Amino acid sequence: MINIGILSLILLVSFLCIYTFMRLSSTSYTGTKGITKEYVSQSGIKRTARKDREDFIV
């Protein structure tokens, strides 16, 4: 009976951590490659990537 309680607690904490991680990662506006939501630059051009993205290592 105690084993079921401990297992249930571990599962609950695990699912809560996974849910929190997924929730936080979905609210992020940028990815690892600098892609953002579409925006208009100062020159009036629609862009989807930040300026610092052009400096990359191949």
A tleap script that builds the chain and sets N, CA, C and O, in Angstrom:
source leaprc.protein.ff14SB
mol = sequence {
  NMET ILE ASN ILE GLY ILE LEU SER LEU ILE
  LEU LEU VAL SER PHE LEU CYS ILE TYR THR
  PHE MET ARG LEU SER SER THR SER TYR THR
  GLY THR LYS GLY ILE THR LYS GLU TYR VAL
  SER GLN SER GLY ILE LYS ARG THR ALA ARG
  LYS ASP ARG GLU ASP PHE ILE CVAL
}
set mol.1.N position { 0.824 -1.194 0.000 }
set mol.1.CA position { 0.000 0.000 0.000 }
set mol.1.C position { 0.870 1.260 0.000 }
set mol.1.O position { 0.568 2.222 -0.706 }
set mol.2.N position { 1.933 1.257 0.778 }
set mol.2.CA position { 2.830 2.406 0.822 }
set mol.2.C position { 3.548 2.556 -0.514 }
set mol.2.O position { 3.809 3.673 -0.961 }
set mol.3.N position { 3.869 1.422 -1.154 }
set mol.3.CA position { 4.541 1.473 -2.455 }
set mol.3.C position { 3.686 2.185 -3.502 }
set mol.3.O position { 4.205 2.946 -4.318 }
set mol.4.N position { 2.380 1.939 -3.477 }
set mol.4.CA position { 1.474 2.588 -4.428 }
set mol.4.C position { 1.446 4.093 -4.172 }
set mol.4.O position { 1.413 4.877 -5.121 }
set mol.5.N position { 1.459 4.504 -2.914 }
set mol.5.CA position { 1.462 5.926 -2.580 }
set mol.5.C position { 2.731 6.616 -3.041 }
set mol.5.O position { 2.678 7.715 -3.594 }
set mol.6.N position { 3.871 5.979 -2.819 }
set mol.6.CA position { 5.145 6.551 -3.244 }
set mol.6.C position { 5.212 6.627 -4.766 }
set mol.6.O position { 5.638 7.639 -5.321 }
set mol.7.N position { 4.796 5.572 -5.430 }
set mol.7.CA position { 4.792 5.551 -6.892 }
set mol.7.C position { 3.863 6.630 -7.446 }
set mol.7.O position { 4.210 7.313 -8.410 }
set mol.8.N position { 2.693 6.785 -6.845 }
set mol.8.CA position { 1.747 7.816 -7.281 }
set mol.8.C position { 2.341 9.208 -7.112 }
set mol.8.O position { 2.178 10.062 -7.984 }
set mol.9.N position { 3.019 9.441 -6.011 }
set mol.9.CA position { 3.650 10.733 -5.762 }
set mol.9.C position { 4.749 11.018 -6.786 }
set mol.9.O position { 4.851 12.134 -7.296 }
set mol.10.N position { 5.562 10.018 -7.084 }
set mol.10.CA position { 6.623 10.179 -8.081 }
set mol.10.C position { 6.024 10.469 -9.458 }
set mol.10.O position { 6.511 11.347 -10.171 }
set mol.11.N position { 4.985 9.749 -9.833 }
set mol.11.CA position { 4.332 9.983 -11.123 }
set mol.11.C position { 3.713 11.374 -11.194 }
set mol.11.O position { 3.808 12.045 -12.222 }
set mol.12.N position { 3.090 11.803 -10.124 }
set mol.12.CA position { 2.477 13.127 -10.094 }
set mol.12.C position { 3.526 14.219 -10.260 }
set mol.12.O position { 3.333 15.152 -11.040 }
set mol.13.N position { 4.624 14.111 -9.539 }
set mol.13.CA position { 5.697 15.099 -9.644 }
set mol.13.C position { 6.308 15.074 -11.045 }
set mol.13.O position { 6.610 16.128 -11.603 }
set mol.14.N position { 6.492 13.901 -11.611 }
set mol.14.CA position { 7.058 13.777 -12.953 }
set mol.14.C position { 6.164 14.435 -13.997 }
set mol.14.O position { 6.642 15.210 -14.826 }
set mol.15.N position { 4.877 14.132 -13.962 }
set mol.15.CA position { 3.954 14.729 -14.918 }
set mol.15.C position { 3.854 16.241 -14.737 }
set mol.15.O position { 3.728 16.975 -15.718 }
set mol.16.N position { 3.907 16.704 -13.515 }
set mol.16.CA position { 3.868 18.131 -13.249 }
set mol.16.C position { 5.104 18.824 -13.816 }
set mol.16.O position { 4.999 19.907 -14.392 }
set mol.17.N position { 6.259 18.215 -13.657 }
set mol.17.CA position { 7.497 18.779 -14.213 }
set mol.17.C position { 7.464 18.796 -15.741 }
set mol.17.O position { 7.857 19.787 -16.356 }
set mol.18.N position { 7.007 17.728 -16.345 }
set mol.18.CA position { 6.916 17.667 -17.806 }
set mol.18.C position { 5.928 18.708 -18.321 }
set mol.18.O position { 6.204 19.390 -19.308 }
set mol.19.N position { 4.789 18.833 -17.667 }
set mol.19.CA position { 3.784 19.817 -18.067 }
set mol.19.C position { 4.346 21.234 -17.959 }
set mol.19.O position { 4.151 22.052 -18.858 }
set mol.20.N position { 5.036 21.520 -16.867 }
set mol.20.CA position { 5.620 22.844 -16.667 }
set mol.20.C position { 6.670 23.140 -17.717 }
set mol.20.O position { 6.708 24.247 -18.255 }
set mol.21.N position { 7.522 22.174 -18.020 }
set mol.21.CA position { 8.542 22.350 -19.045 }
set mol.21.C position { 7.911 22.623 -20.398 }
set mol.21.O position { 8.347 23.529 -21.109 }
set mol.22.N position { 6.901 21.864 -20.766 }
set mol.22.CA position { 6.244 22.048 -22.052 }
set mol.22.C position { 5.546 23.405 -22.116 }
set mol.22.O position { 5.549 24.067 -23.154 }
set mol.23.N position { 4.962 23.800 -21.023 }
set mol.23.CA position { 4.261 25.087 -20.960 }
set mol.23.C position { 5.240 26.252 -21.110 }
set mol.23.O position { 4.970 27.204 -21.842 }
set mol.24.N position { 6.368 26.174 -20.419 }
set mol.24.CA position { 7.359 27.240 -20.495 }
set mol.24.C position { 8.028 27.296 -21.863 }
set mol.24.O position { 8.317 28.383 -22.362 }
set mol.25.N position { 8.277 26.149 -22.474 }
set mol.25.CA position { 8.937 26.140 -23.774 }
set mol.25.C position { 8.003 26.617 -24.885 }
set mol.25.O position { 8.473 27.111 -25.910 }
set mol.26.N position { 6.702 26.480 -24.702 }
set mol.26.CA position { 5.775 26.930 -25.740 }
set mol.26.C position { 5.568 28.435 -25.701 }
set mol.26.O position { 5.121 29.012 -26.692 }
set mol.27.N position { 5.881 29.093 -24.578 }
set mol.27.CA position { 5.715 30.538 -24.490 }
set mol.27.C position { 6.949 31.289 -24.946 }
set mol.27.O position { 6.942 32.518 -25.004 }
set mol.28.N position { 8.004 30.569 -25.268 }
set mol.28.CA position { 9.223 31.218 -25.744 }
set mol.28.C position { 8.993 31.725 -27.155 }
set mol.28.O position { 8.407 31.026 -27.982 }
set mol.29.N position { 9.451 32.939 -27.436 }
set mol.29.CA position { 9.226 33.529 -28.746 }
set mol.29.C position { 10.353 33.239 -29.725 }
set mol.29.O position { 10.159 33.365 -30.934 }
set mol.30.N position { 11.511 32.859 -29.238 }
set mol.30.CA position { 12.626 32.605 -30.138 }
set mol.30.C position { 13.085 31.170 -30.006 }
set mol.30.O position { 12.922 30.540 -28.961 }
set mol.31.N position { 13.655 30.670 -31.069 }
set mol.31.CA position { 14.210 29.329 -31.057 }
set mol.31.C position { 15.719 29.395 -30.968 }
set mol.31.O position { 16.282 30.443 -30.651 }
set mol.32.N position { 16.364 28.307 -31.240 }
set mol.32.CA position { 17.815 28.268 -31.148 }
set mol.32.C position { 18.484 28.928 -32.338 }
set mol.32.O position { 19.679 29.215 -32.277 }
set mol.33.N position { 17.767 29.178 -33.403 }
set mol.33.CA position { 18.354 29.769 -34.603 }
set mol.33.C position { 18.008 31.248 -34.761 }
set mol.33.O position { 18.287 31.828 -35.810 }
set mol.34.N position { 17.418 31.864 -33.760 }
set mol.34.CA position { 17.127 33.284 -33.822 }
set mol.34.C position { 15.860 33.632 -34.577 }
set mol.34.O position { 15.637 34.801 -34.891 }
set mol.35.N position { 15.028 32.651 -34.876 }
set mol.35.CA position { 13.786 32.900 -35.590 }
set mol.35.C position { 12.784 33.492 -34.596 }
set mol.35.O position { 12.598 32.961 -33.502 }
set mol.36.N position { 12.151 34.585 -34.981 }
set mol.36.CA position { 11.164 35.227 -34.120 }
set mol.36.C position { 9.842 35.326 -34.864 }
set mol.36.O position { 9.731 34.898 -36.013 }
set mol.37.N position { 8.859 35.885 -34.212 }
set mol.37.CA position { 7.615 36.171 -34.912 }
set mol.37.C position { 7.887 37.265 -35.941 }
set mol.37.O position { 8.836 38.037 -35.808 }
set mol.38.N position { 7.052 37.320 -36.953 }
set mol.38.CA position { 7.260 38.299 -38.007 }
set mol.38.C position { 7.169 39.711 -37.442 }
set mol.38.O position { 6.278 40.022 -36.651 }
set mol.39.N position { 8.104 40.560 -37.861 }
set mol.39.CA position { 8.101 41.948 -37.418 }
set mol.39.C position { 8.558 42.834 -38.562 }
set mol.39.O position { 9.105 42.348 -39.552 }
set mol.40.N position { 8.334 44.129 -38.426 }
set mol.40.CA position { 8.727 45.081 -39.459 }
set mol.40.C position { 9.961 45.820 -38.971 }
set mol.40.O position { 9.964 46.387 -37.878 }
set mol.41.N position { 11.015 45.811 -39.787 }
set mol.41.CA position { 12.262 46.484 -39.422 }
set mol.41.C position { 12.105 47.995 -39.580 }
set mol.41.O position { 11.069 48.481 -40.034 }
set mol.42.N position { 13.145 48.722 -39.197 }
set mol.42.CA position { 13.101 50.179 -39.297 }
set mol.42.C position { 12.990 50.641 -40.741 }
set mol.42.O position { 12.446 51.713 -41.005 }
set mol.43.N position { 13.492 49.858 -41.668 }
set mol.43.CA position { 13.410 50.220 -43.082 }
set mol.43.C position { 12.068 49.839 -43.711 }
set mol.43.O position { 11.829 50.132 -44.883 }
set mol.44.N position { 11.199 49.193 -42.946 }
set mol.44.CA position { 9.877 48.837 -43.444 }
set mol.44.C position { 9.773 47.451 -44.042 }
set mol.44.O position { 8.736 47.102 -44.605 }
set mol.45.N position { 10.835 46.640 -43.932 }
set mol.45.CA position { 10.844 45.290 -44.492 }
set mol.45.C position { 10.372 44.304 -43.435 }
set mol.45.O position { 10.792 44.376 -42.280 }
set mol.46.N position { 9.495 43.380 -43.829 }
set mol.46.CA position { 9.042 42.346 -42.897 }
set mol.46.C position { 10.138 41.308 -42.741 }
set mol.46.O position { 10.677 40.817 -43.733 }
set mol.47.N position { 10.471 40.968 -41.499 }
set mol.47.CA position { 11.534 40.009 -41.221 }
set mol.47.C position { 11.059 38.981 -40.196 }
set mol.47.O position { 10.106 39.206 -39.449 }
set mol.48.N position { 11.765 37.837 -40.188 }
set mol.48.CA position { 11.436 36.792 -39.215 }
set mol.48.C position { 12.645 36.332 -38.420 }
set mol.48.O position { 12.516 35.456 -37.565 }
set mol.49.N position { 13.811 36.899 -38.677 }
set mol.49.CA position { 15.017 36.486 -37.960 }
set mol.49.C position { 15.760 37.726 -37.463 }
set mol.49.O position { 15.729 38.775 -38.106 }
set mol.50.N position { 16.415 37.600 -36.332 }
set mol.50.CA position { 17.176 38.715 -35.777 }
set mol.50.C position { 18.433 38.962 -36.600 }
set mol.50.O position { 18.885 38.087 -37.338 }
set mol.51.N position { 18.990 40.156 -36.468 }
set mol.51.CA position { 20.191 40.542 -37.214 }
set mol.51.C position { 21.391 39.691 -36.821 }
set mol.51.O position { 22.238 39.402 -37.666 }
set mol.52.N position { 21.481 39.282 -35.549 }
set mol.52.CA position { 22.652 38.524 -35.100 }
set mol.52.C position { 22.670 37.102 -35.655 }
set mol.52.O position { 23.626 36.367 -35.406 }
set mol.53.N position { 21.661 36.699 -36.386 }
set mol.53.CA position { 21.624 35.353 -36.938 }
set mol.53.C position { 22.610 35.181 -38.088 }
set mol.53.O position { 23.011 34.058 -38.394 }
set mol.54.N position { 23.008 36.289 -38.733 }
set mol.54.CA position { 23.897 36.151 -39.883 }
set mol.54.C position { 25.290 35.693 -39.496 }
set mol.54.O position { 26.014 35.183 -40.351 }
set mol.55.N position { 25.693 35.850 -38.257 }
set mol.55.CA position { 27.005 35.389 -37.795 }
set mol.55.C position { 26.870 33.987 -37.229 }
set mol.55.O position { 26.518 33.822 -36.061 }
set mol.56.N position { 27.141 32.989 -38.029 }
set mol.56.CA position { 27.019 31.605 -37.583 }
set mol.56.C position { 28.242 30.806 -38.004 }
set mol.56.O position { 28.965 31.189 -38.924 }
set mol.57.N position { 28.456 29.724 -37.337 }
set mol.57.CA position { 29.585 28.849 -37.628 }
set mol.57.C position { 29.080 27.634 -38.383 }
set mol.57.O position { 28.129 26.981 -37.953 }
set mol.58.N position { 29.696 27.335 -39.482 }
set mol.58.CA position { 29.278 26.175 -40.292 }
set mol.58.C position { 30.093 24.979 -39.915 }
set mol.58.O position { 29.901 23.900 -40.476 }
savepdb mol mol.pdb
quit
